[in-house]
Amino acid sequence: KQYAAQALQRCLESFARLDEKEWGKKASDRWTAKDYLAHLVITQEEEANRLIQQALAGEPANIPGFATREEINGYNEQMLAKVRDLPVSDLLSRLKAAFEETLGILDGLSEADLDKPASHPAWGCPGTVRDLLFASYLHLPDHYQDIRRAAKKKLPHWVEASTAEEVHFQMERTFNYMPLIYWSDRGGDMEATYLFTMEGKGAGQWAVHIAEGRAEAQCGAPESFDMELRTKPELWVDLSNKDLNPTWAITTRKVHVSNLALAMKLDTLFQVNE
């Protein structure tokens, strides 16, 4: 809860510094900075908090208009249309309220509650309530970085603004979340172990094993692996958000990989958006 609350506070304080012109800038090919803020709001209100409550009640995941992974982009556009024209001040108030609702839910949960089975239409396998809460947390730094594209002079890189402990926690949650978004149909009969070595601030090692149509995460280095990706957390975040071209990053040795063919499959195997 501490890290989620800190992430929310940083987003609210950072976003409050942006002006109307910056909010209107394109932050990607499809969305403006304000669109990403609106997406954060409506996703937490209508998707994340609802899925958490459904899982705690022992109910199946039910998000109207979002039943399969392939529907995610269309669903996001449909939901964004409901809030994208609201004033930024309203969106910031709703962002605060939506995530404080999540934190309030977390306050009353036992370990048994956190381990209750849960599902998400964007996942490729079942998870737990704990996983849904971590997904909400990861959504904040992910879209902070998207919004930052419109105001780099005002907003520092998420990793730069984080403590070493915060960075390590973010990396740990990121790599442990990857098995949930693994596309087994794309992996086929693939068997491979990826080792992710993060150096510098927030350093650590995590592995993801792929076999028998599923993926599993491991903290620490395994006895053997098929591909090691070694870089800094800041550069990993940039790779994940497509702010860093993987070919250029590898060529300039900002990112070191021991098996190029396996490395280039990562984006396809662990893709959230089509």
C-alpha positions as CSV (number, residue, x, y, z in Angstrom):
1,K,0.0,0.0,0.0
2,Q,2.9,2.4,0.8
3,Y,4.3,2.2,-2.7
4,A,0.8,2.6,-4.4
5,A,0.0,5.6,-2.2
6,Q,3.4,7.2,-3.0
7,A,2.8,6.6,-6.7
8,L,-0.6,8.2,-6.6
9,Q,0.7,11.3,-4.7
10,R,3.5,11.8,-7.1
11,C,1.2,11.6,-10.1
12,L,-1.3,14.1,-8.6
13,E,1.5,16.6,-7.7
14,S,3.2,16.2,-11.0
15,F,0.1,16.4,-13.2
16,A,-1.0,19.5,-11.3
17,R,2.0,21.4,-12.7
18,L,1.0,20.9,-16.4
19,D,-0.8,23.6,-18.3
20,E,-3.6,23.4,-20.8
21,K,-1.2,23.5,-23.8
22,E,0.8,20.6,-22.4
23,W,-2.3,18.5,-21.7
24,G,-3.4,19.0,-25.3
25,K,-0.1,17.8,-26.8
26,K,0.0,14.4,-28.5
27,A,1.7,11.9,-26.2
28,S,1.5,9.0,-28.7
29,D,0.2,8.4,-32.2
30,R,-3.4,8.0,-30.9
31,W,-3.7,9.9,-27.6
32,T,-2.9,13.3,-26.1
33,A,-1.5,13.7,-22.6
34,K,-5.0,14.5,-21.3
35,D,-6.4,11.4,-23.0
36,Y,-3.9,9.3,-20.9
37,L,-5.1,11.0,-17.7
38,A,-8.7,10.4,-18.6
39,H,-7.9,6.7,-19.4
40,L,-6.3,6.3,-16.0
41,V,-9.4,7.7,-14.4
42,I,-12.0,5.6,-16.2
43,T,-10.0,2.4,-16.1
44,Q,-9.7,2.6,-12.3
45,E,-13.3,3.5,-11.8
46,E,-15.0,1.2,-14.2
47,E,-12.5,-1.7,-14.6
48,A,-9.9,-2.1,-11.9
49,N,-12.1,-1.4,-8.8
50,R,-15.0,-3.4,-10.2
51,L,-12.8,-6.4,-10.9
52,I,-11.3,-6.3,-7.4
53,Q,-14.8,-6.2,-5.8
54,Q,-16.0,-9.0,-8.0
55,A,-13.0,-11.2,-7.1
56,L,-13.5,-10.6,-3.4
57,A,-17.1,-11.5,-3.7
58,G,-16.2,-14.8,-5.5
59,E,-17.9,-13.6,-8.7
60,P,-16.5,-14.1,-12.2
61,A,-15.0,-11.0,-14.0
62,N,-17.6,-9.1,-15.8
63,I,-16.7,-5.9,-17.6
64,P,-19.4,-5.0,-20.2
65,G,-17.7,-4.6,-23.6
66,F,-14.5,-6.2,-22.5
67,A,-14.6,-10.0,-22.4
68,T,-11.4,-11.0,-24.2
69,R,-7.9,-9.7,-24.6
70,E,-8.4,-8.9,-28.2
71,E,-11.1,-6.3,-27.3
72,I,-8.9,-4.1,-25.1
73,N,-8.2,-1.3,-27.6
74,G,-11.8,-0.9,-28.7
75,Y,-12.9,-1.0,-25.1
76,N,-10.4,1.6,-24.1
77,E,-11.5,3.9,-26.8
78,Q,-15.2,3.5,-25.9
79,M,-14.6,4.2,-22.3
80,L,-12.2,7.2,-23.0
81,A,-15.0,8.8,-25.0
82,K,-17.0,9.1,-21.8
83,V,-14.5,11.3,-20.0
84,R,-12.0,12.8,-22.4
85,D,-13.8,16.2,-22.6
86,L,-14.0,16.7,-18.9
87,P,-11.8,19.5,-17.4
88,V,-8.4,18.4,-16.1
89,S,-9.3,19.6,-12.6
90,D,-12.3,17.1,-12.6
91,L,-10.1,14.3,-13.9
92,L,-7.5,14.9,-11.2
93,S,-10.2,14.8,-8.5
94,R,-11.7,11.6,-9.9
95,L,-8.2,10.0,-10.2
96,K,-7.6,10.7,-6.6
97,A,-11.0,9.4,-5.5
98,A,-10.7,6.2,-7.6
99,F,-7.3,5.2,-6.3
100,E,-8.2,6.2,-2.8
101,E,-11.1,3.8,-3.1
102,T,-8.6,1.1,-4.1
103,L,-6.4,1.9,-1.2
104,G,-9.4,1.8,1.1
105,I,-10.3,-1.7,-0.2
106,L,-6.7,-2.8,0.5
107,D,-6.9,-1.6,4.1
108,G,-9.5,-4.2,5.0
109,L,-8.0,-7.2,3.3
110,S,-6.4,-10.2,5.0
111,E,-3.7,-12.4,3.4
112,A,-6.5,-14.9,2.5
113,D,-8.4,-12.1,0.7
114,L,-5.3,-11.1,-1.2
115,D,-4.8,-14.7,-2.3
116,K,-8.4,-15.2,-3.6
117,P,-8.6,-16.2,-7.2
118,A,-9.2,-13.4,-9.7
119,S,-9.3,-12.9,-13.4
120,H,-9.0,-10.0,-15.8
121,P,-10.0,-9.9,-19.5
122,A,-6.5,-8.7,-20.4
123,W,-4.8,-11.7,-18.8
124,G,-3.9,-15.0,-20.4
125,C,-4.3,-17.0,-17.2
126,P,-6.0,-16.7,-13.7
127,G,-4.4,-14.6,-11.0
128,T,-5.3,-13.3,-7.6
129,V,-6.7,-10.2,-5.9
130,R,-3.1,-9.3,-5.1
131,D,-2.3,-9.3,-8.8
132,L,-5.3,-7.0,-9.6
133,L,-4.0,-4.5,-6.9
134,F,-0.5,-4.7,-8.4
135,A,-1.9,-4.0,-11.8
136,S,-3.5,-0.9,-10.5
137,Y,-0.2,0.3,-9.0
138,L,1.8,-0.4,-12.3
139,H,-0.7,1.5,-14.3
140,L,0.3,4.8,-12.6
141,P,4.1,4.8,-13.6
142,D,3.2,3.4,-17.0
143,H,1.0,6.2,-18.0
144,Y,3.0,8.9,-16.1
145,Q,5.7,8.1,-18.6
146,D,3.2,8.5,-21.5
147,I,2.1,11.9,-20.1
148,R,5.7,12.9,-19.6
149,R,6.3,12.9,-23.3
150,A,4.2,16.1,-23.5
151,A,6.2,17.9,-20.7
152,K,9.7,16.4,-20.2
153,K,11.0,19.7,-18.9
154,K,8.5,19.6,-16.0
155,L,8.3,15.9,-15.3
156,P,11.4,13.9,-14.4
157,H,11.6,10.3,-15.5
158,W,9.7,8.1,-13.1
159,V,12.8,6.1,-12.2
160,E,14.8,9.3,-11.7
161,A,12.3,10.6,-9.3
162,S,12.1,7.3,-7.3
163,T,14.2,6.0,-4.5
164,A,16.2,2.8,-5.0
165,E,13.7,0.9,-2.9
166,E,10.8,2.2,-5.0
167,V,12.5,1.3,-8.2
168,H,13.3,-2.2,-7.0
169,F,9.7,-2.7,-6.0
170,Q,8.5,-1.5,-9.4
171,M,10.9,-3.9,-11.2
172,E,9.9,-6.8,-9.0
173,R,6.2,-6.2,-9.6
174,T,6.8,-5.8,-13.3
175,F,8.6,-9.1,-13.9
176,N,6.2,-11.0,-11.6
177,Y,3.3,-9.6,-13.5
178,M,4.6,-10.8,-16.9
179,P,3.3,-14.3,-16.8
180,L,-0.3,-13.0,-16.5
181,I,0.0,-11.2,-19.9
182,Y,1.9,-14.1,-21.7
183,W,0.3,-15.0,-25.0
184,S,0.4,-18.8,-25.0
185,D,-0.9,-19.1,-28.5
186,R,2.1,-17.0,-29.8
187,G,4.5,-19.0,-27.7
188,G,3.3,-22.3,-29.0
189,D,5.5,-25.1,-27.8
190,M,8.3,-22.7,-26.9
191,E,10.5,-23.6,-23.9
192,A,12.9,-20.9,-22.7
193,T,14.0,-19.1,-19.6
194,Y,14.6,-15.3,-19.7
195,L,16.8,-13.7,-17.1
196,F,16.3,-10.0,-16.5
197,T,19.3,-8.3,-14.8
198,M,18.7,-4.7,-13.7
199,E,21.8,-2.8,-12.8
200,G,22.3,0.4,-10.8
201,K,19.5,2.0,-8.9
202,G,16.9,-0.6,-7.8
203,A,19.2,-3.4,-9.0
204,G,18.0,-7.0,-9.0
205,Q,17.5,-10.2,-11.0
206,W,14.3,-11.8,-12.1
207,A,13.5,-14.7,-14.4
208,V,10.6,-15.8,-16.5
209,H,10.3,-19.5,-17.4
210,I,8.2,-20.4,-20.5
211,A,7.1,-24.0,-20.9
212,E,4.0,-26.1,-21.6
213,G,2.0,-23.1,-22.8
214,R,2.5,-21.0,-19.6
215,A,5.0,-18.6,-18.0
216,E,6.2,-18.5,-14.4
217,A,8.2,-15.7,-12.7
218,Q,11.1,-16.2,-10.3
219,C,13.0,-13.8,-8.1
220,G,16.7,-14.1,-8.4
221,A,18.8,-15.8,-11.1
222,P,18.0,-19.4,-12.1
223,E,20.7,-22.1,-12.4
224,S,20.5,-21.9,-16.2
225,F,18.8,-19.6,-18.7
226,D,18.5,-19.2,-22.4
227,M,18.6,-15.4,-22.7
228,E,19.8,-12.7,-20.4
229,L,18.8,-9.1,-20.8
230,R,20.9,-6.7,-18.9
231,T,20.3,-3.0,-18.5
232,K,19.3,-0.2,-16.1
233,P,15.7,0.1,-14.8
234,E,15.2,3.4,-16.4
235,L,16.1,2.0,-19.8
236,W,13.9,-1.0,-19.2
237,V,11.0,1.3,-18.6
238,D,11.8,3.2,-21.8
239,L,11.9,-0.1,-23.7
240,S,8.6,-1.2,-22.3
241,N,6.9,2.1,-23.2
242,K,8.4,2.1,-26.6
243,D,10.4,5.3,-25.8
244,L,13.6,3.4,-26.6
245,N,14.0,1.6,-29.9
246,P,15.2,-2.0,-29.0
247,T,17.5,-2.3,-32.1
248,W,19.2,1.0,-31.4
249,A,19.4,0.2,-27.7
250,I,21.1,-3.2,-28.3
251,T,23.4,-1.8,-31.0
252,T,24.6,1.1,-28.8
253,R,25.0,-1.4,-25.9
254,K,22.6,0.4,-23.6
255,V,20.8,-2.9,-23.4
256,H,22.8,-6.2,-23.5
257,V,21.2,-9.4,-24.6
258,S,22.8,-12.8,-24.9
259,N,20.4,-14.2,-27.5
260,L,19.0,-11.6,-30.0
261,A,16.4,-13.9,-31.5
262,L,14.8,-14.6,-28.1
263,A,15.1,-11.0,-27.0
264,M,13.2,-9.8,-30.1
265,K,10.2,-12.1,-29.2
266,L,9.6,-10.4,-25.9
267,D,7.2,-7.7,-27.2
268,T,5.1,-10.2,-29.0
269,L,4.9,-12.7,-26.2
270,F,4.1,-10.2,-23.4
271,Q,2.0,-7.6,-25.2
272,V,-0.9,-5.8,-23.5
273,N,-2.2,-3.8,-26.6
274,E,-2.6,-5.2,-30.1
